[in-house]
């Protein structure tokens, strides 16, 4: 590299004593805004502005229009909290989270441990399990609904059952037994596991290998190693994964809407398992009551924030291991 | 380590001043080469980022108007590129006015081409007007609702009227374009499109649904065509065996259909004279019966078919012996099964109790109230759906079967004069229950949730209906 006259290598000289200090500062500012500007503008227009607008809407009556009409104060909020369907949707979310969070956690941790222990072609396995993350939720939901778990004898799941001599089962529709949960949980599992596996892999690879060597020397079993070394040292990753899973479960919409909902003419299974976002979508887009829908969205956001903060406090997320 | 350390100012513009003999790198800054005059990587990237950012902003602002509209509206057949400004404001470039006309995706073959042909024919009559047909698959209701909120709404669209649309100014009164021909339109259709004494829509087609049954399968099982709910239950029990199910009413097991038909077959309706009618004791009794009916017969009712009840495939391919589907499907059923089918209304709740029922539905055309060429749109609707009898005949009879809403057209409709089609028209006029503009979507949601709880979760009928009634009453009060 040729020496560049205007720059002095440190430590012998000051930074740059330039008469163009002002200009450099302006150039730096320009560069800052050139890089950050478009993203900031997009954030402002597509995220912050709608949030403020939504909040304003939630304090007004707004039917079949997104401009506020009549000020009603907190009436939309009280209506939503008093709405049995909304409360039911929160319960549905609770059940859904109860299924999906531990299952995804266990599967992705298991997969991460397996992939980590592979000696050849680890990159191949990483990619293979991660690929479903790139698949659209809508596409996967429709394949699950129309192809794998349709209620007809030639659906894939029913054909598998047929091999074991079981009659064809209608997966989506009957409330008892609630087999639609199998469909909903498996589609999300398939789509998500790869992503969280990668997070766990990163966490696993940060664990000091000498600890494992020491454990081997001391004669610890595989299970012991996992319980006392691997799992505790994965604490930060585990907490992050759990938090992400919970927030993602709160925002579940695609698979519920596509698997359980019919389109026109009112034929719909959606009331079987209607998480909060689907209900808010119904209130806003189908019932065209945007005041109530916005109020519901803010109630939901408040719940998510409270739960996340509590979880963070309880688990000590972000505190880091102070040595 | 050598002299390859070059200082770079941190983002905030401050300068790091290392002390004598120090070579510590501050955690906030990095060290690269910069000169004032040479084109470096840094200045190149800055320029590129600015250019890209400008381009992005320009695309966002310019395409925002047209992009939103075309995203929801595949203007098939139009030779213009998607996202072009053509789909939004009627570009008065040289007297040309553009109207956007939305249909939902009809299942019958040939309908889309027909719709586009009508639009093209109008341009021959009025050369300065061009109509773009938007053929909307999927959840048409949601897409239309969203479009009607913004400025990209279609100028002319089809849907069913409800009061909220009138209050929000999304439709305009169309009394003036009816003129003398108003008397030729069926009164039921006119009532369904009237709010506060003004007509807001033009009925395009009248639709109804029927219980279709396979004559051969019923004969083989020794079942007579059912006239009460109990007989229907017996029929389902006897016909459902093996791969063939007894009945198909939709992928939710029939809850949506039952919600309407049980109510009407008990002799009541959602609202009567502006008051809630579905909490009547007859209705409670009817749904208690339906609850048992649903519980007993669920295994023999088809659920989870690839298409929903408005498509006759489950019936024509033999997945189900009986299907609730529309008059519109009759040509397809005739083609697949020939004469091996019969039609019935939804049976009365009991012998001598209630009445057979079906819905008197259909689609009406509306003109968007906040559009830019309302008068032109009204003229188009007048030409196409009020005056043009040939189009109405073609649309109603050449693809699926619908009943033309004009009385003279209906009387002249040859295909509807014989056989099962004629029975269907009779069923419609005798038992058809029309829609009520005062019944809004929000009321429908509350009611449907109650019915789902009753039929699928075995909840207490009276409690659920009363709960729904309080929500519906709250909505009704808002309408006053």
Interface residues (C-beta under 8 A of the other chain):
Chain A: X1 X3 X4 X6 X7 X9 X10 X11 X14 X15 X16 X20 X24 X25 X28 X29 X30 X31 X32 X34 X35 X37 X38 X41 X63 X64 X65 X66 X84 X85 X146 X149 X150 X151 X152 X153 X155 X170 X171 X172 X173 X174 X175 X262 X263 X264 X265 X266 X267 X268 X269 X271 X272 X282 X283 X285 X286 X287 X288 X289
Chain B: X3 X4 X5 X6 X7 X9 X11 X13 X15 X16 X17 X18 X19 X20 X21 X22 X23 X33 X34 X35 X36 X42 X46 X49 X50 X52 X53 X56 X57 X104 X138 X139 X140 X141 X142 X145 X146 X148 X149 X150 X164 X165 X167 X168 X170 X243 X250 X251 X252 X253 X256 X257 X259 X298 X302 X303 X304 X305 X306 X308 X309 X310 X319 X440 X441 X442 X444 X445 X446 X448 X449 X452 X453 X456 X457 X467
